[in-house]
């Protein structure tokens, strides 16, 4: 089987064709769900495309690869009304969601297609007196003002592997708050995972903290006191929740 897709953005359309089921999921469906930036062909050139600008995605399936015909290009074949008989969007999404009902949720596509929880997942060093106090006195307190749960991995009561719980928590949450104070390698790894999933990330660090080169160009909330942190985080969430309400 070969899979194809029609992506609509504004009054324009882009076509993907001759993918395997796994490839169309990982290279087209997942970026669409997460609003990621991908590299796609525009004529003879490759360009970056922000999937957040896309409005509709339809997936099609044929038994064999689409091939150029004497009088029709592959895109022209996909534009024909009869090609709509090959649409399988609901089926393939249902298949992904059905597989995602398992506890492990091992596939990133499965996780991404689940509705996000009204939750902030916090990535940070713990066991530090100042940061633990900031988590309780600022992060959890501000999240409560927006009716959002606030969760850190050491609060997960589950017998599963911590690494799997961490990734699942990131994937399922509406926001991922990453406080990189202390520059722990695992925190940077988890931040990268959240970024790859296209999650809405809030980056933070104490003002005295030196940000590693790879993230220096990103917008950080730099805080000095818990009050300062509460104020700045409240402002950021006000903006994000307002934007979310307008888009719904």
N, C-alpha and C positions, 0 to 999 in steps of 0.2 A: 504494500500500500504506500501511496505517496500523498503527502499533505501540502496544502497550499493555503494562502491567507490573503485577504483583502483588507487593507488598513485605510481608514478614512480619516482625514484631518482637514477641517475647514471644507472647502469645496474641491479638495484634491484627493487622489487615491494612490496608494502604493501597493504593489503586488509582490507576494513571496510565492515561490513555487518549487516543487520537487524536493520537499523536506521529508525526513523520516518523522515518525510520530514523536520521538524523543527530541529531535532538533527543533521542530515547530513549537514544542512546549518550552524548551529552554531558551531558544533564540528569538521567539516572537511572543508567545503567550505570557511567559513570566515577565519580560520587560514591559509589556503592555499593562499588566496588572500592577506592577510596581512603579510605573512611570519613569523608567530608566532611560539613559542615553545610550543608543546603539549605533553601530556602523552599518549602513545599508547602501545598496547600489542605486545611484541615480545616473542612468545611462552608462557611460563608460567610466564614470568616476564614483568613488566611494565618499560618502559624507556622513557626518554625525547627525542623528535625528533624535530629538527629545520626545519620548513616547508620551510625556504628559500633554503634548499638543494633540494627540490622537483622540478621536471621539468614538469610533466604532471599529471593531475587529470581527471579521467573519472567517471561519476556517472551513476548508473543503477537503474532500478525500477522493482520490481516484485509484483504481487498481494498478495503473502503470504511470510512469512519468509522463508529464506533458512535454510534447516535442513541437518544434516549429514545423508548421505545415507550409505547403507551397504558396498558399495565398493568405495565411494567417500566422501572426506571431503568437507566442504563448499568452501574452497579455490580452490580445484580441479574442483568443479562445475563452479566457476567463471572463471577459465582458459579455459574452453571449448569454441571453436569458436562460437557455437550456442548462448552462453550467451551474445554475442555482440548485439544480437537483442533487448536486454533489455536496451541498452544505452539511457539515456535521458539527457545528459549533457547540450546540447544546449537548450533543453526545460526548464529545471529547472533554468538555468542562465537567459534565456529570461523572465521567469516568475518573477524572482527576480528583474530584471532590469525594467520590465514593471511596477511592483508595485512601483519601485523607482521613477517613473516619477511624482508622486504626490509631492506637494510642501513640505510636512512635512518631507519626507524621514525618517520616524520613525524607520525603521529597520536598525540596524548596518550593516547587510549584504548588504542591498540596497545601503547604503552610500559607503561601501568599494568597491563595484563593479563599481561605477561610476569613470571615469578617473579623476585623481587628477588634480586640477587646478594649473597653474603655479603661485603659491601663497605661501607666508609664513604667517601663522596665529600666531599672537603674544599673548602669555599669560603673563600678568604682572600686577602689581599694577599700577593704573593710578591716576592722581591727585597729584602726587609727582613731584616737580619741576625738580629734577635731572633725574628721570626716564622718565618723559615726554620729556625732552631734549634729552635723549639717544635714545628714540624711533624715534624722528624726525631726529636727527643728525647722528645716527649710523644705526639703524635697517632699516629704510626706505631708507636711502641713499645707503647702501650696497646692499639691495635687488634690487634696481633699476639697479645697475651695472650688475646684472645677469638676467635682464629682468623679474624679479619676482615681482608680486604685494605684498604689505605688508599691512596686515589688522589687526586691533585691534577691539575688540567688541564695543567700544564706537564710532567707525566710521560706524557701520552698520546702514543703514537707512531703518528700517523695523519696522512694528508695532507688530511683533510677540514677544513671550516671549524671554527674554535675554538668559535664560538657554538653550533653544532649538537652538537659533542662534549661541551660543557659541559652542555647540557640533557639529552642522552642519558645522561650519567654520573649526573646527579641522578635521572633517572627510573628507572634500573636499580638503584640502590643501596638497601640495606636502611636505612641511616641517612645523613643529610646533616648534616655538621658545618660550621657557619657561624661562623667567627671574624670578627667585624666590627670588630676593631681597625684603626684607620686610616680607617674610615668611607668606604670606596671605594664609589661609586655602583653599580658592577657587582656588588659583593658583596651589596648590598641587593636589587638586581634578582634575582639568582640565589636569594637567600633567599625572595623573594616567589614565584618560580616553584616552588620546592620546597614551599612552603606550599600553593599552589594545587593541586598534585598530591597533597596529603594525605600527604606523606612524614613520617617520624619525624625531626624536626629537633632538633639539639643546638646551642643558641646560646651563643656564648662571646665574651668580650672582656676585655682587660686591665683591671684595677681602675681605672686612671687614665683609661679611655676614657669619653666621654660618649655614651650611647645615644640615638639619634634618637627623637623623640617617638612615632612609629608603633609602635615595638617596646618601649617602656618598660614596658608591662604584661606582657611575656613573661618567662619564667624564664631567666635567664642564668647561666652559669658564669663568674664573674669571677675571674681568676687574676692572681697577682703574679710567681711564679717557675715554672720548668718543673716542679719537684717538686710545687708546689701544683697545677699544671695536671694532672699525671699522676694525683695522688690523687683530685681531683674528677671527672675524666673517667672514671677506673676505677669510681668509685662510681656514676656515672650509667649507664654501660654495664651494670654488674652489675644494676641495677634494670630496665633496658630488656630485657636478654636474659632475665632471670628472668620478666618479664611475657610475653615472646614464647613462652617454653617452656610456660608454663601455658595459653596460648591455643591451642597446637597440638594 
